[in-house]
Amino acid sequence: MHFFEFGGTMAWGGLWMVLWWVLIILGIVALVRWIGRSNGRPEQGALEILKQRYARGEIDQQEFQRKMRELGG
């Protein structure tokens, strides 16, 4: 009777080990993707925000053009 219980425990232990490694690998992949995104071109985000502000009418054309020159767009 104890033999079967021990075998079942070993099977669960192996499953937990596989799950543990899958979680570690997924964590590393998520970290690499996050770092890759943060090293992107931040001025792209600024240009998009500027365009959205202009489209909503929050800034006029002169201010839009001035800020575009400042951002290098």
VEXMARLUM-635047 format. One record per residue: residue number from 1; residue in one letter; z, x, y of N, C-alpha, C in turn. Coordinates in steps of 0.001 Angstrom, whole numbers, m for minus. Each point is the difference from the previous one (the first is absolute). Layout:
<recs>
REC num residuo     n_Z     n_X     n_Y    ca_Z    ca_X    ca_Y     c_Z     c_X     c_Y
REC NUM       A       Z       X       Y       Z       X       Y       Z       X       Y
...
</recs>
This chain:
<recs>
REC num residuo     n_Z     n_X     n_Y    ca_Z    ca_X    ca_Y     c_Z     c_X     c_Y
REC   1       M       0     819   m1182       0    m819    1182       0     871    1256
REC   2       H     789    1053      12      73     867    1162   m1293     767     221
REC   3       F    m731     278   m1077   m1248     736     120    m996    m767     870
REC   4       F    m115   m1299    m200    m949    m806     768     426    m115    1460
REC   5       E    1273     m94     227     483     m59    1375    m304    1310     723
REC   6       F     184    1120    m670    m274    1296     609   m1492     144     296
REC   7       G    m838    m444    m923   m1449      73     208    m434    m855    1169
REC   8       G     594   m1162     145    m330    m861    1134     410     627    1311
REC   9       T    1139     668      m6     474     677    1199    m944    1124     380
REC  10       M    m494     724    m972    m933    1088     270   m1300    m554     602
REC  11       A    m435   m1138    m494   m1228    m597     536     192    m384    1458
REC  12       W    1135    m579     334     270    m362    1396     121    1235     870
REC  13       G     596    1052    m541     126    1247     744   m1365     582     342
REC  14       G    m916     m46    m949   m1356     480     253    m706    m848    1034
REC  15       L     199   m1302     m48    m606    m898     981     536     283    1392
REC  16       W    1306     202     110     591     297    1308    m482    1335     534
REC  17       M    m210     981    m883    m494    1294     433   m1420    m126     564
REC  18       V    m848    m754    m664   m1359    m223     490      43    m733    1334
REC  19       L     827   m1008      98     130    m745    1250     496     906    1123
REC  20       W     948     874    m295     532     939     985   m1107     900     537
REC  21       W    m831     562    m882   m1087     879     441   m1069    m757     776
REC  22       V    m275   m1227    m388    m963    m816     745     519    m228    1419
REC  23       L    1270    m308     147     577    m198    1328     m34    1274     838
REC  24       I     267    1128    m614     m51    1274     729   m1428     279     474
REC  25       I    m975    m191    m874   m1401     240     370    m441    m955    1098
REC  26       L     356   m1271    m104    m353    m963    1043     649     359    1334
REC  27       G    1231     488     m55     674     430    1225    m708    1173     649
REC  28       I    m442     957    m805    m723    1150     542   m1329    m437     607
REC  29       V    m719    m886    m680   m1274    m496     526     218    m731    1322
REC  30       A    1023    m842      76     285    m727    1238     350     968    1128
REC  31       L     761    1033    m303     370     990    1010   m1222     755     510
REC  32       V    m880     407    m894   m1215     714     399    m886    m890     863
REC  33       R    m145   m1264    m367    m822    m916     800     612    m221    1374
REC  34       W    1320    m112      81     675    m207    1278    m175    1219     906
REC  35       I     152    1193    m577    m191    1225     777   m1445     113     459
REC  36       G    m932    m356    m860   m1417      62     363    m341    m931    1148
REC  37       R     587   m1169       7    m251    m955    1093     620     487    1298
REC  38       S    1177     568     m54     676     420    1223    m666    1228     619
REC  39       N    m772     761    m782    m718    1153     527   m1401    m366     463
REC  40       G    m301   m1272      26   m1313    m451     457    m162     191    1493
REC  41       R   m1018    m586     565    m257     148    1427     752   m1082     767
REC  42       P    1123     339     639     787   m1012     703    m732    m588    1191
REC  43       E    m951     749     606    m726    m549    1136    m874   m1178    m411
REC  44       Q    m379     m88   m1265    m737   m1174    m472     857   m1250     185
REC  45       G    1253      95    m330     895   m1130     178     146    m354    1469
REC  46       A      92    1015     853     134    m238    1437   m1267    m654     557
REC  47       L   m1152     445    m456   m1257    m606     468     m93   m1466    m416
REC  48       E     422    m280   m1220     m42   m1383    m474     942    m881     816
REC  49       I    1182     496     298     952    m769     806    m565    m224    1391
REC  50       L    m616    1045     565    m607    m133    1332   m1092   m1054       4
REC  51       K    m842       9   m1012   m1081    m992     m90     568   m1410    m130
REC  52       Q    1064    m137    m787     626   m1321    m160     611    m482    1315
REC  53       R     645     893     727     595    m377    1291   m1083    m432     985
REC  54       Y   m1130     702      m7   m1107    m358     885    m588   m1354    m404
REC  55       A    m139    m211   m1289    m553   m1268    m490     921   m1177     340
REC  56       R    1302     216       3     938   m1078     335     124    m210    1506
REC  57       G    m574     921     779      64    m137    1451    1256     578     618
REC  58       E     730     816    m743    1228     595     522    m299    1119    1004
REC  59       I   m1155     648    m138    m404    1049     936   m1421    m296     474
REC  60       D    m323     491    1189   m1341    m237     533    m947    1113    m451
REC  61       Q   m1272    m122     398   m1018     928    m452     243    1418     513
REC  62       Q     440     122    1251     248    1330     551    1108     725    m757
REC  63       E    1084    m714    m270    1102     616    m740    m435     325   m1426
REC  64       F    m791    m884    m598    m511     234   m1358    m815    1291     m42
REC  65       Q    m936     160     964    m856    1186      11     801    1271     270
REC  66       R     975    m101     900     833    1167     297     782     443   m1237
REC  67       K     576    m948    m693     778     338   m1196    m894     496   m1138
REC  68       M   m1228    m527     m70    m941     473   m1013    m305    1479     242
REC  69       R    m219     378    1267    m266    1413     326    1205     866    m360
REC  70       E    1205    m488     312    1213     751    m308     174     218   m1502
REC  71       L    m374   m1006    m778     135      99   m1448   m1159     746    m646
REC  72       G   m1047     262     767   m1136     727    m537    m960    m867    m785
REC  73       G     m18   m1286     304    m856    m919    m758   m1240    m339     639
</recs>
